Amino acid sequence: MLNLVLFGPPGAGKGTQSEKLISKYNLVHISTGDIFRAHIKGQTDLGKQVSQIIADGNLVPDSITIAMLEEEINKNPQAKGFIFDGFPRTVAQAEALDKFLKDNNSSITGVIALDVNEQELTQRIAKRQEISGRADDAADKLKKRIEEYFGKTIHVLPYYEAQGKLSKVNGIGEIETIFTELSQVIDSYSA
Ligand SMILES: Nc1ncnc2c1ncn2[C@@H]1O[C@H](COP(=O)(O)OP(=O)(O)O)[C@@H](O)[C@H]1O
């Protein structure tokens, strides 16, 4: 199995690159943000539970997020591998994912961090909000999300670095150029 974590701050381009990577490598895309948004749209119990948290730009509690992620993996028993996008966002989530995969005789192949500076992120998301209309893309909520990233999520990097699984790719430039670089890293796993 090829299990990838695509890592990076809000607006780094994880969603865009994931879409391209899943078709090239025949993987299942698991974006916890997308799944949460689907629950909110469908007004499920989970959606009702998390909608305010997400609108405010806060992280959803680990217990809820981890349970949802495991359920999503279990829905895809035939998968050749997964791209995790927006997960793990805390060290506790990273540990839970490792344990869950291990219990299923699998593991994370590699983690690729998309490197984008804060100024570029803010500009990209301001642009995106005009189209997405996402409540959490509003300036004050975005600020909160970037704070959550640099306060909690960034600690996931040394966790994977210690396992020798971390690679970094420059997330600024043409979408195709970034895609080529990501593909090179992925191809190096099996080389
Ligand atoms: N792994 C996670 N842990 C906790 N909360 C999450 C997680 N994934 C998504 N969320 C919630 O969903 C929101 C949107 O996530 P996402 O679509 O990945 O946004 P972006 O990458 O643009 O910040 C997050 O701000 C957070 O509230």
The ligand as an ORCA input file, in Angstrom:
! r2SCAN-3c Opt
* xyz 0 1
  N      -7.624     16.523     11.364
  C      -8.419     17.478     11.856
  N      -8.472     17.714     13.197
  C      -9.259     18.666     13.697
  N     -10.035     19.470     12.950
  C     -10.020     19.286     11.620
  C      -9.223     18.279     11.001
  N      -9.421     18.323      9.652
  C     -10.276     19.328      9.432
  N     -10.658     19.911     10.609
  C     -11.589     21.049     10.749
  O     -12.066     21.437      9.458
  C     -11.588     22.747      9.111
  C     -11.289     22.821      7.616
  O     -10.289     21.900      7.284
  P      -9.628     21.870      5.814
  O     -10.667     21.770      4.788
  O      -8.561     20.847      5.850
  O      -9.077     23.324      5.684
  P      -7.761     24.047      5.285
  O      -6.719     23.078      4.862
  O      -8.188     24.973      4.210
  O      -7.473     24.738      6.575
  C     -10.407     22.991     10.043
  O     -10.152     24.360     10.269
  C     -10.886     22.268     11.313
  O     -11.854     23.039     11.994
*
